[in-house]
Amino acid sequence: MRTAVVYADGSCPGRGCGGWASLLSASWLPAPALNYGMIRNTTIWRCEFYGILDALHTLNETCGKGQVNIEIVCDSEALVKSLNGEYKRAKASPELFQAYRDLVVGHVVTVTWSGRCSNFYMKLVDGIAYAATKVIAEKVTAVFEELGSEVSDIKHSDVIKSVKDLQHARIQDKA
């Protein structure tokens, strides 16, 4: 049976922007696939979940037909327990749980907890998820500084909101 490992993490420092990252290591891929994204007005729970969904979407796009033995590694104990049926959080985010169920159909899935930064791959996705929360704000700020008075009637927060909504739409389209 083909095998794959997903390392996923989310970050949501303070209020506002959240980010996620995932790394898919699969027997049929020549190199691991890295996914990341960002969203505004979210929670760490959703960001952790987005990381997993993003990787599973990539897995399904690349694996072709047939069953895959998937190990999902995450540092959120609550999410691991929820995906393993130990916690009943599906009412809190039914669309995420449905997307997860749809993406794992036909595969054998194991979800395990790994301490934050417990290995190289978890350190990598942790760092990228955190960076994703910062990069978009910095890039939009740079554009505003460059354009100056030409964009004085546009609120900086509105542009960040729009860019992050596009990222959110991307993950929802994949799910």
VMD Tcl script that draws the C-alpha trace (Angstrom):
set ca {
  {0.00 0.00 0.00}
  {1.18 3.53 -0.73}
  {2.01 5.65 2.28}
  {1.95 9.34 3.12}
  {2.69 11.45 6.17}
  {1.12 14.86 6.72}
  {2.71 17.30 9.17}
  {0.37 20.22 9.87}
  {0.33 23.25 12.12}
  {-1.57 26.47 12.57}
  {-0.77 29.80 14.13}
  {-3.04 32.57 15.33}
  {-1.06 35.00 17.49}
  {-3.39 37.46 19.18}
  {-6.45 38.67 17.36}
  {-6.74 38.87 13.62}
  {-4.64 37.00 11.11}
  {-4.02 33.30 11.32}
  {-1.83 31.06 9.22}
  {-1.32 27.39 8.52}
  {1.28 25.18 6.95}
  {1.48 21.52 6.05}
  {4.04 19.23 4.56}
  {3.00 16.12 2.64}
  {5.63 13.41 2.35}
  {4.35 10.64 0.07}
  {5.88 7.55 -1.48}
  {4.86 8.66 -5.01}
  {6.15 12.25 -4.74}
  {9.77 13.00 -5.67}
  {9.94 15.61 -2.87}
  {7.66 16.68 -0.02}
  {4.85 19.09 -0.95}
  {4.58 22.22 1.19}
  {1.29 24.12 1.52}
  {0.58 27.26 3.51}
  {-1.94 30.03 3.70}
  {-3.45 32.74 5.83}
  {-6.85 34.03 6.88}
  {-8.20 36.88 8.98}
  {-10.54 36.74 11.96}
  {-10.02 33.11 12.75}
  {-8.97 30.77 15.54}
  {-6.01 28.52 16.10}
  {-8.39 25.54 15.85}
  {-9.42 26.47 12.30}
  {-5.83 27.20 11.25}
  {-4.68 23.78 12.47}
  {-7.57 22.20 10.56}
  {-6.81 24.19 7.37}
  {-3.27 22.82 7.40}
  {-4.59 19.26 7.42}
  {-7.24 19.92 4.77}
  {-4.74 21.65 2.48}
  {-2.37 18.68 2.64}
  {-5.16 16.15 2.10}
  {-6.34 18.07 -0.93}
  {-2.82 17.94 -2.38}
  {-2.63 14.24 -1.57}
  {-5.85 13.52 -3.45}
  {-4.72 15.63 -6.42}
  {-1.43 13.74 -6.73}
  {-2.08 10.15 -5.64}
  {-4.34 8.98 -8.46}
  {-6.70 6.11 -7.80}
  {-6.36 3.71 -4.92}
  {-6.01 3.57 -1.20}
  {-3.27 5.40 0.69}
  {-2.17 4.74 4.25}
  {-2.02 8.29 5.69}
  {-0.49 9.35 8.98}
  {-1.48 12.87 10.02}
  {0.79 14.47 12.62}
  {-0.48 17.57 14.42}
  {0.46 19.42 17.62}
  {-3.14 20.21 18.60}
  {-4.29 17.60 21.08}
  {-7.89 18.81 20.81}
  {-7.90 18.45 17.02}
  {-6.24 15.02 17.15}
  {-8.79 13.83 19.70}
  {-11.64 15.29 17.65}
  {-10.50 13.62 14.44}
  {-10.08 10.35 16.33}
  {-13.63 10.61 17.72}
  {-12.61 11.25 21.34}
  {-13.97 14.83 21.43}
  {-17.25 15.88 19.86}
  {-16.29 19.23 18.24}
  {-18.04 18.63 14.92}
  {-20.87 20.97 15.93}
  {-18.36 23.81 16.26}
  {-17.03 23.48 12.69}
  {-19.29 21.15 10.72}
  {-18.02 22.33 7.32}
  {-14.42 21.50 8.28}
  {-15.32 18.04 9.56}
  {-17.34 17.35 6.42}
  {-14.45 18.47 4.21}
  {-12.14 16.19 6.19}
  {-14.47 13.20 5.83}
  {-14.78 13.85 2.09}
  {-11.00 14.06 1.64}
  {-10.19 10.83 3.50}
  {-12.78 8.61 1.82}
  {-11.10 5.46 0.57}
  {-7.92 5.96 2.58}
  {-6.68 4.48 5.86}
  {-5.97 7.37 8.22}
  {-4.12 7.57 11.53}
  {-4.05 10.90 13.36}
  {-1.31 11.32 15.95}
  {-0.20 14.06 18.28}
  {3.36 15.30 18.25}
  {4.69 17.95 20.56}
  {5.27 21.39 19.13}
  {8.57 21.41 17.27}
  {9.23 17.77 18.23}
  {10.99 17.00 14.93}
  {12.36 18.78 11.89}
  {9.10 18.71 9.92}
  {6.99 19.97 12.81}
  {9.49 22.80 13.36}
  {9.26 23.64 9.67}
  {5.46 23.84 9.50}
  {5.32 25.66 12.84}
  {7.66 28.36 11.55}
  {5.92 28.71 8.19}
  {2.45 28.87 9.77}
  {3.62 31.67 12.04}
  {5.35 33.46 9.16}
  {2.17 33.23 7.08}
  {0.39 35.34 9.70}
  {3.00 38.08 9.29}
  {3.99 38.01 5.62}
  {0.72 39.13 4.11}
  {0.40 42.12 6.44}
  {3.99 43.16 5.70}
  {3.54 42.88 1.93}
  {0.33 44.89 1.94}
  {1.96 47.52 4.16}
  {4.84 47.80 1.69}
  {2.42 48.38 -1.20}
  {0.64 51.13 0.74}
  {3.94 52.79 1.60}
  {5.03 52.68 -2.04}
  {1.78 54.10 -3.41}
  {1.35 56.69 -0.67}
  {-1.34 59.28 -1.33}
  {-2.64 57.41 -4.39}
  {-4.39 54.97 -2.07}
  {-5.22 57.31 0.80}
  {-8.95 56.64 0.47}
  {-8.52 52.87 0.89}
  {-8.24 51.46 4.36}
  {-5.19 49.27 4.89}
  {-7.27 46.78 6.85}
  {-9.75 46.43 3.97}
  {-6.98 45.37 1.58}
  {-5.58 42.87 4.06}
  {-9.11 41.54 4.57}
  {-9.58 41.07 0.82}
  {-6.26 39.27 0.33}
  {-6.91 36.98 3.27}
  {-10.44 36.25 2.08}
  {-8.96 35.12 -1.23}
  {-6.68 32.72 0.63}
  {-9.65 31.47 2.65}
  {-11.66 30.96 -0.53}
  {-8.75 28.94 -1.94}
  {-8.83 26.46 0.92}
  {-12.64 26.27 0.85}
  {-12.57 25.55 -2.88}
  {-10.06 22.75 -2.28}
  {-12.13 21.28 0.52}
}
mol new
graphics top color blue
foreach p $ca { graphics top sphere $p radius 0.5 }
foreach p [lrange $ca 0 end-1] q [lrange $ca 1 end] { graphics top cylinder $p $q radius 0.2 }
display resetview
